[in-house]
């Protein structure tokens, strides 16, 4: 059998490191965003006999992978053994050792045998070894990141946090991160609630206020996807109403509670500033012009009832969120990998972006930072033009970027939506976060893309 091993020193007590691996969504947090892996079934946690059933894709082939946990020793060890899957054999040992009271050694050891015996080793051995290296570099880095952000705040105790839009890309990542800090996270859902979910229907004004009593934090992410299609009059109405009416209803409900939350964090967008060419935009910059500006202004104003009730309200004006799991980045990566990437329009429009990793950190920072209130630019400090973004993406993917998409084609294909999202831009700087000392893990675009796409 082949052997792969990855060892890292983690800045956390071994008890905390082990406990983090026992959290409900630890496996999902450790799954690289560029890997298409779906959890089909979980039975138990990581103790002996617990089981994990996955579905993954390798190129175009779906693969079912079933592992069973064994060898559990509290604070020291657990193993995953494949009982069904792509390998002839697979045994993954997670080992934890204390170094000092505040540091630990994390070791992942994988014993594996490729399918088809010696032939499989010859054909796929190099590919498997390379993939394991990328995967476990990600896993150890993600572990470091999460514990670095969660542990300093652990003394404040677990919080009760309610999230709308929890099933979206941002909401899913945020839920998984926060549960790693032992917080109780409940989702506001429109469907039939499951488990700890809370039903609401903002269109009909339906919610049980008692379910929101004594929450510490409410995070509002729900809203119609602005980039999912052309902006017809009907679609623009849904975009506007899904954000404004939902936010107002939730803010009014929170304001009416006997024990309201201390913090109400709402998602907004840098579309607030409109198309401002090369102007550097801070939270003090005035609103611009256009449909998105109008929506963002009304969106933020809709939370006023919560503010008047004494709740600290934070509006995170989010830029382009970079994640291999969804959003804009995969749409840029595919043509670039095919050699068809290039600038959009003039290429001079500014792109203010943020990695999903840092955005989750910003939400966590906003929860715990009393000094943050009102608008907060949730963007990295390294805004770039579309031309530079295209060039850096091509360099990370090692592909040429010779094929531009002219502005008239954008307008023809996507209409007003394409013009606002692709041809216009904002040069935004995160002045509030910088002033308060927030630490970006990925402040420059090159490192951000390498992290999100696993090109390290």
N, C-alpha and C positions, 0 to 999 in steps of 0.2 A: 504494500500500500504506500501511496505517496503521503508526505507530511508537509503541512503548511502551519506556520506559527507566527503570530503577531503579538508583541508585548509592548505595553506603554505604561508610563507613570502617570497616574491620574491625581489631580489636586483635590482629593476628597478622602475622608475616612473610609476604611474598607466597608464599614457597616452601611454607610450612605450609598456607596458604589453598588453594593450588592442589592440593597433595597430598591435602587432605581431600576435594576434589571427585573425586579419582581412586579413593577407597575403594569397596569392592564394593557397599555399601549407601547411598552418598551420595544417589542419586536417591530412594530410599524415605524417607530422613531429610528430604529437601526437599519431599516430597509432603504437603500440608496434610491433617490428620486428617479434616476434614469432606468431603474429596473422595474419592469412591469410585473409586480407580484401582488396577488390578491389573497387575502386571508379568507378562506372558506369556512373554517371551523376552528374553534378553540375549546379545549376541554381542560379546565384547570389552569394553573399558572406555569411554574417551572419545576414543581416538585415531581417526585418519581411517579411515573404512569400518566402524567398529563400529556396531551396530544395536540399537535398543530397540523392543520391541513391547508396547503397552499395551492394556488394555481399560478403558474408563471409562464411567460412566453420566451422562447429562444428562437430568434428570428420570427418565423410565422407559425411555429408549432407550439400549441398549448401543452404544458406539462403539469401533471398532478404530483405534488410532493408531500409526503406524510412523514413527520418525525415524532418520536416519542421521547420524553425527558426521563433521565435516570441519573443515578450517582449523586443525588442532591445532598449537599452538606451545607447547612446554613452558614452564610458568610464566606464560604470557601469555594464551592464547586457545584456545577450542574452540567449535564451532557444532553445533546440532541443526537439521537440515532435514527437514521433513515430506515423506514420500513417499506416505503414505496417512493420511487422517484427516479431522477435521471442518472444517478451513480450506481455502480455495482455495489459499492459500500461507502458509507459516510458516517463518521463519528466526530462530533464537534464538542470539545470540552471547553467550558468557560471557567477560568481559574482566577481567584481573587486572593491577594496576599497583602497584609499591611506592611508599609515601609516605616512610616512614622504615624503619629496620632492624626495627622492631617493629609497624608499622602498614601496612595495604594498602588499596587502593581496589578494591571489587568492583562491577562494572557488568554488569547484565543488560539486553540490548537485543533487543527482539522486533519484527521486521518481519512483519506479517501482513495477510492479506486475507480478509474474511469470505466465507462461501459465498454464492452468488446475486448477486455483484457489488454494485452500488449499492443494490439492494433489501435485501440482507443487511446492509449498513452501516446503513441506516435502521432496520431492525427490531431488529438485535442489536448494533449498534455500542456503545451505552451499556452493555449487559449485559457484553460482552466486555471493555471497558475497566475496568469496575468489578471484574470477576473477576480480571483480570490484576493490578490494584493490590492486592487482598487476598492473592493467591497470592504475589506477590513481596515484600510486606511480611512474610509468614510466612517465606519462604525466607531472606531476609536476617537476620531475627531468629534463626531456628533455627541458621544458620551461626555467628552471634555466640555464641549460647548454648553450642553444642557445643565450639567452639574455646576459649572462656573456661574451660570445665571440663576439657578434655583437655590443653591445652598446658602448664599449670603442672606437670603430672605426667609429661610426656613424657620428662624426663631419667631417670626410673626405669626406662625401657626397656619394650619390649612384654612383656606377661604372657600366660601360657597359662591361659585361663579356661574352665571347664566349667560348663554350665548345664543343669539339668533343667527341663522345662516351657518350653523355648525357643521353641516354636511358639505359645504363648499371647500375649495382648495385651501383658503386661508383658515376657515373655521376648523377644518379637519386637523391641520397641522397644529393649530393653537390648542385644540382640545387635547391632543396627544401630548403636547409639551407640558401643559398645565397639570395633567394627571400625574406626570412624572414628579411633580412637586407636592404630591399628596393632596392637591386641591380637589374639592367636589365640583365637578363640572356637569351642568344640566343643559340640555338643548331645548330651545323653543322651536316647536315643529308645527307644521300645518296638517300633517298626516295623523293617522291614529298613533298616539304616543306609545312608546315601548320603554320599559324599565323606568328610569328616572326622568324621561322626557316630559316637557310641559307643552300642552296644546295651546295654540293661539291662532286666531284668524283676524289679522288687522283689518282686512276688507270689511268684515262684519262686526268689528269691535268686540271680538270674543277672546276672553282670557280669564282665568281664575286668579284674581289679585292675591289670594292667600298663598298661591304657589311661589310668589315673588317676595313674600315677607321674609325679612332677615337675611336676604342675599347680601353679600359683601360687595359684589361687582356684577354689573350687567354690561355685556358687550353686544352691540347691535351691528351685525354684518349683512343682514338679509337685504336683497334688492335684485331687481331685474338686471341681467348681464347686458352691459351697454355695448359690448363688442360682438354679440352673437348674430347680428344681422343688420340689414339696412334700416335706417331710421325712418320708417313710415310714420304718418301721423298717429296711428294706433300704437305703434311701438314706443314712440316718444312719450305718449300719455302713460303707458305702463311703466316706463323707466322713471318718470317723474312721480307717479302716484305710489309706486312700490317703495320709494325711498322717503318721500315726504310724509305720506299718510301713515306708513308703518312706524316711522320715527316719532311722529307726534303722538300717536296712540300709545306707544310704549312709554314715552316721556310722561304723558299725563297719568298713566297707570302707576308709574313709579312715584310720581309726586303725591298720589293719593294714599300711599301706604302708611301704616302706623310706624313701621320700621323699614324705611327705604334703604337702598344700597348707598354706600359711601361714594361709589364711583360709577359713572355711566360713560362708557367709551363707545363712540359712534364712528363708523367708517365714513370718510369723505374722500375727496380726490383732488389732485393738483389741477384738475380741470377748472377748479375755482378761479384760477388766475387767467384763463383764456390764453390766446396765442400772443406771446409778448416778445418774440424774437430773442435778442441777446440780453435782455434785462435780467439781472439776478434777483430772484424772488424769495423773500422771507415771509414769515407768518404775518408781518406787518404790512405787506404789499396789498393794495386794494384789489378787489375783484375785477376780472376782465369783462369780456363780452362773449355772447354766444349761448347756445342751448345748454352745454355742460356747466357753464358758469352759473346760469340761472338755477339749474337743478341743485348744484352744490350749495349755493347761498341758501335756498329754501330748505334744503336737507339739514344744514347746520342750525338754521333758525328754528326748525321743528322741535329741537330738543330743549327749547327755552323753558317749558314747564318744569323740567327736572332741575334746571339751574336755579330757578326761582324758589324751588323747594329746598335749596341748600345742598343739593347733590353736586359733587365735583364732576363737571362734564368735560370730556376731552374729545376733540374732533381730529382724528388722524387723517390727514390729507395724503393719501397714498399715491405713490408714483407707479411706474410699470413694475409689477411684481415678477421677479425672475425665478422660475421653478421648472425643472424638467417634467414635473407632474402635470402641468397644465398652464393655462393662461397664454401669454404672448410668445414665450420663448420657444416652445416646440414648433410653433408656426414659422419661426425664423430659422430654426435649426434644420428642418427638413430640406428646404430649397438650397440652403448653404451646403449641406452634405452632398447634395446632388450636383453641386457645382453651378447652381443657378442663383446664388445669392448676390445681392447688390444693393446700392443705396436706393432709398425711396424718395421720389420727388427730387428736390435740389440737394438733399442730404445735409442741409444746413440747420434743419429744425432740431431743437434740443430734446434729448431723451433723459428724463429724470427717473431713475430706477431704484429698486431695492430688492435684495435677495429675500426669499421667503424666510430663510434662517434669521436674518436680521429683523424682518418685520415681526415675526413671533417675539423676538427679544424686545422690540419696541412696545408691543402690547403689554408684555410682562413689566416693563419699566414704567409704563403709564399707570398700571394698577398700583404700584408701590411708591410712586413719586408725587407727593402732595403739591409740589411746585408746578407740576404740569396741569394746565387747564386751558380750555379754549382750543384754538387751532394749533396743531403740531404737524409740521411737514415730515411725513414718514418716507423719506428718500435718503439714499446714500449721498455722501458729500461729493461724489465724483460724477456729476452730470456730464454727458458727452453729446456731441452732435450725432445725428443718424449716420453720417459718413464714418465717424470714428467708431461708433458702435458696430457697424458692419465690418469694418476692417479688423477690429479686435475679435469679433466672433469668428471670422474667417481664419484668423491666426490660431485661435484656440482649437478650432476643428480641423486645421491644416487643409483648408480648401480655398480656392480662389473666389473672389467676389466681384466679378466683372459685369454682371447683368443687372442694370438698374431697372426700377419700376417707375416709369414716368408719372408725373402728377396727374396728367389727364386720364391715364389708365386707372389710377386709384379712384378718381371721381366717377369714372364710368362704371367700374366694378362695384364700388361700395357706397357711392353717393356721399351724403353729408357725414355719415358715420366715418367713412374712410378719410375724408378731409380733416375732420376734427381729431381723429386718433392717430393718423399716420403722417399727415402733411403739416400739421400744426404742432407746436411743442412749447414746453416751459422749462426754463433754466432755474430749477428750484434748489435751494440750499436748506438743510435741516438746522436752522439757527437755534431753535429752542432746545433740541436734543444736544447739540454741541455745547450750548451754554450750561446745560445741566449735567454734562459729563458722560452722556451715554457712549458706550464703547461699541463701535461697529466692528463686527468680525470680518466683513468684506467691504471696505470702503472704496476699493477701486474695481473697475469693471473686469479686468483680466482675471483677478483672483476669484471674483464672484462667479464668472462663467465656468472657470475650471472646477470650482466647488460644485455648482449645480449640475454640471454635465459629467462630472467624474473624470475630468481630464487632468489628473495630477499623478 
